[in-house]
Amino acid sequence: MPATTRTTLRRGLAAAAALPLLIGALASCGYGSQSDDKGDKKANAAAADGRKLSASEVRIGYFPNLTHATALVGLQEGLIQKELGGTAVKPQTFNAGPSEIEALNGGSLDIGFIGPSPSINGYVKSKGSNLRIISGSASGGVKLVVNPDKIKTLDDLKGKKIATPQKGNTQDVAFLNWISEKGWTVDPESGKGDVSVVRTDNKVTPDAFKQGSIDGAWVPEPTASKLVSDGGSVLLDETALWPEKKFVITNIIVSQKFLKEHPDVVEAVLTGTVKTNEWINANPDKAKASANAKLAADSGKALDAKVIDPAWPSIAITDDPLASTLKTQSDWAVKAKLIEQPDLAGIYDLTLLNKVLKAAGKPEVSDAGLGAK
């Protein structure tokens, strides 16, 4: 796992591991499921002792995905729970951004790890009333993987079928922007054009690739490494398209209601995530094993070494939300005519994060002028 962040120029709005953005009525996949009891024991080990904060529990959502490594490791190692004392962590897993946003808006989730596109979507759809981004979590981890027998250069993508996770999601917007900068055209709604953009769930993309129904995919990890293990070749790592090799793939968001009523709990969670990120970056191999153990607990199956070993170092873990890159991604979605120009003023509240960072002797991070007043 790289030390801090990684990425910043050509990335398409959105997010990770398969999270759609502010386009129309993006259907959700239902609410998250409670994590497996066995996987939660360590996460909640301290709940029985210690002083409770202003809430008896905090419900935290995340994806069973490597780009949500802070959540995976922080829960697996009990690092988040440790900071909460007697306030219990109640984890919930999700498979898509809209369902996590729905849970947050519906009051069944307090804090969530999520990509930039659904963060923007949730904020704009609620007219800025339901969530705030309170921290970064991960950068990078997105690759263009292709069938090397059909595609040998980037120019060969013309006329080919390339998958993205979902219309308007982070990778979809990034790919549409890349296509536009090549001078090619694609209808953003249908995906038809000089390149056929095939919106495909990450769960089925490897099978579609093996069957030849797609020629490649612009996807996050570990899907990218799964495709490589099936004979694919990495043609482009999206970090190369950003000037500082950094772009946000995962944020931490909070319900504004929960933030207002329980700032001490939110601060404790952020203290836990900052310590988790520090531990991940100092112990990459142990952290990789920890994340895989949590994935196994959540999904019933760990990732093969041939998948997790190349995927893990391509994701940079960071406290910095890389706010300027979220704005860039939003601009790309507007350019692609997937959304209208959003008002993102107030989407960030990094007050508690910067308090935690300062106490830890770390540099404060910027909201790029998009902070709450």
N, C-alpha and C positions, 0 to 999 in steps of 0.2 A: 504494500500500500504506500503510495507516495506520501511525502511528508505533509504537505498542506493542500493547496488547491491546484488546479490544473486546467487552463483553457480561457479564450475570450474573443473571438471575432466572427466567425461565420457560423453560427449555430442556430438552429431554428427554435423558435419559442417552444417551450414546452419541456418535457420532462420525463422522467425516467421511468424510467423503466415504464413506460407506456401510460402516459397521462395526458388526456386531452385538455384542450384550452377553451377559449371563450367563443366557441362556435355554437350557435343555435342551441337547441335542446339536446346536449350530449347526454345520451342515456346512461344511467348509472347501473352498476352491477349489483345493487343491493348493499346492505350494510355489511360491515366486516364481521368476521367470525372471532369468537374468543380463542385465544391461543391455547395450544395443547397444555393440559395441566402439568405434565412432566416438564415441559419447557418453561413453565412459569414459576416453578418452585424456587429457583435461585433468584429470579427477578423479584419475588415477593418475600424473600427470606427474612428481611428486616421489618416486615410489616407488623409483626407481632410485638416488637419492642421499639423503644424510642418514642420521642415526643411527636405527636401528630402535629401537622401544620394546620392551616386554616381549613383544609379539606381532608376528609377521612380517606379519600382515594383520588387518583388521577387516571383517567382513561387515555391511553396513548395508542395511536394507530400508526401502522407502518406496512410496507410491502415485504413479503418474504423474497427479497431481491438484494443482490450485492450492492446496488447503489444506495441501499438503506442500511449500510454497514454500521453506522453509528447506533441505530436502534437495535440491530441484531446483537452486536457485541455488548452494548450498554445493558441490555436486558439479560443476556446470557451470563455475563460476569457479575451482575448485581450492582454495577457501578452507578446506575441511575437510582435504583432503590436505596442504596446506601445514603445518598444525599437527602432522601425523603423521610428517613427515620420511620416513624409509625404510620405515615401516610402511604397506603398501598398503591402499587402500580397495577393497573388493570389493562394488559395489552390486548389489542385487537389487530387482526391482519386483514388487509384489503388487496384486491387484485387490480383495481383501476382507480384513477384519481377522482372521477365523479362520485363514486360511492363513498369515498372518504370525505369529500366535501359535503355530501348529503348528510353523512353521520354527524359531522361537525355542526352544520347548520341546524340539524334536527335535535341537537342537544344530547346525543348519545356518545359523543367523543369530545375530549377537551383539548388535546394536543396531537398533532400529526406530522409524520415525515412524508413529504410529498414533492412532486416536481413543480417546476415553474409555471407550466401552462395551467394546470388545475388551480394553482394558487391564484393566478390572475383571474381565471374564470370565476372562482368562488368570490373573489373580492369585488369584481366588477358587477356580477349578477346581483349581488346584495347591496349594490351602491355603496360599497365601502363599510358596511355595518357588521359583517359577521366574522372576519378573520384578520389576523395580522401575521406577517412573516417575522419571526423573532430570532432566527439564526440560520446560518448555512449548515450544511452537513456533508455534501459531496460535490465534486466537480469531475467532469470527463466521463470516461467509460462508454463512449459511443463510437461505433465503427461501421464502415461500409464494407461488408463482406460479400464476395461475388463467386460465381462459378468460374474458375480460372480457364476452363475449356471454352467458355463463351465470351468472357470479358477479360482482357489483358491490360487495357489502359482506361483511364477515365472517359476518354472520348467514345469508347466502345459501349458506354451505357445508353447511348442514343438508340432507341428502338427496342430496348430491353425492358423486362418486367422486374421492378425493384420494390420490395416490401418495406413498409413502415408500420409501426404498431397500431396507429389509429389516426383517422383524419383530424388534423389540427393539433395532434400531440406534439411534444417537444421535437422528437426526431422527424416527424412529418414536416413540420414547419422548416426545420433546418435543411432538409433535403429539397423542399420546394425552393428555398432561397438559393441553395447551391445550383439547382437547375436553372433558375432565372439568371444567375451570374454567368452561367455558361452560354447564355443567349438562347436557350431553348425555352419552349413554352409547354405548360401543362395546365389543364383545367383543374383548379384546386378542389372543386366539388367531386367530379367524377374520377380524377386521377389520370385521365386520358391525355395524351399529347406526345411530344417527342420522346419522352420516357413514360412508360406505364407505371404509375405509382399504385401499388396494390396494398390497400390497408388490411393488415393481417395480424391477428392476435399473436403476441410473442410465443404463446404456448404451442401454436400450430405452425409457426414459421419454419422450424427445423424440418418438419415432415414435408411441408410445401417445397422446401429447398431440395430435399432428397428426391422428391417425386418429379422435380423439374418444372413445377408450375410457376415458380419464380426463378429469376436468374441471379438474384442477390437480395441484400437487405441492408437498410440503414437502421441499426438497432443498438440498444444498450446492452451492457453485460448483465448476466452471463450468456444471453442469446447469441451475441456475436461469437463468443468462443465455442458455443455449441455448434454453430455453423462451420467454424474452422475445423472442429473435430470430425465433421461430416464431409470434409474435403474442400471446404471453402477457403478463399484466400482474402486476407485483409488488403483492400485496395486503398483505403483512406481511414486514418484516425482523425475524428473531428477536432481533436485538440490542435491539430496542425493548422486549422482554419482560423483560429483565434489569435490575435496579436500577442497576448500574454500567456497563451496556452492554458487559459482558464475559462470555464463557463459553468454556470450553475446547473446541476442535474437533480439535486435534492435539497429542499428547504425544510425548516421546522416551522409549522404554523400553530396558532393557538386561537381558540374562540375568544373574541373580544370580551364576552361576558365572563368567561373563566379568568381571563387576564385581570379584569377589573376587580373581581371578587376574591381571587386567590393569587396575588402577585408573589407571595412567599413560596407557593408551590411551584409556580412557573420558574422562579429563580433557582429553586432547588433542582428542578429538572435540567435547566441549562447548566448548572454547576456540574451535574452528572454527565451531560453530553460533552462539555468541554474536557472533563477529565477522561471520558471515554475516547475522544478523538486524540488526546495526547497519548493515551496508552496504545491505541491502534498504530499511530505513527512511530512510536518507540519500539513496538513489538509486532512487526508486520506478519511474521509467520504464526505466532500465537494467536493474533487477531484473526487471521484467515481461518485457522482451525476453529476458533470460537464462533465466527460467523457461520461456518459450515455446520457446526453442531446445532446452532439455533435454526438454520434452514431445515435440517433433518427433523428437529422437534416440531417445527411448524408444518412441514409438508410431508413428512414421513420418508424423505429421501435426501441424502446429502449429494452435493455435486461431485462428479468424478474429478480426480486430480487433473486430467487433461483439459477440463473446462475451467475449474477455479484457479489453477496455477497461472495461466496466461491472463485471465480476466482480472484477478485481484490487483496487480500492480498498475492497471490502467485507470483505476479509480482513485482520485485524490480526495482524502478526507480533510475537511476544513470547517472551521467555525464561521468563516467569512461567507455571507450569503451572495457575494459577488453581484451586488445589486445592479451595477451598470450592465451586466450581461443579461439580466432579466429584462431590462428595458430594451436592449437590442433585439432580443428574441420576440418581444411584443411588437416591435417595429416591423420585424419580418412577417409576422402574421398579418399585420395591417397591409403590408406590401403585397402579400399573396391573396389579399381580399377574402381572408378567412374571418376576419373580425374588423370592426370599426375601431377607430382610434380610441383606446381606453384612457380613462383618467386614473392613473396609478398613485396619485398623491395620497400618502398616508398608508400605503400597503405594508410598510415596514415599521416596526417598533423595536429598535435594537437597544433600548435603554438598559434592560436587565442583562442582556448579553454583554454589553460593554462594561457594566458594573462587575460582572463575573470575570471577564477578561482582565480588567484592571487589577482586581484582587489577586489574580493568578500571575500577575506580572507580565501579561501578554498585551500586545498592541490592540487598541480599539479598532473596530471595523466601520465602514461607511454604509449609509443607506442611499447614496447617490442622489440625495435631494428628495427622496421619496418617503421620508419618515413622517410618522404621525406628529401632529403639532400639539 
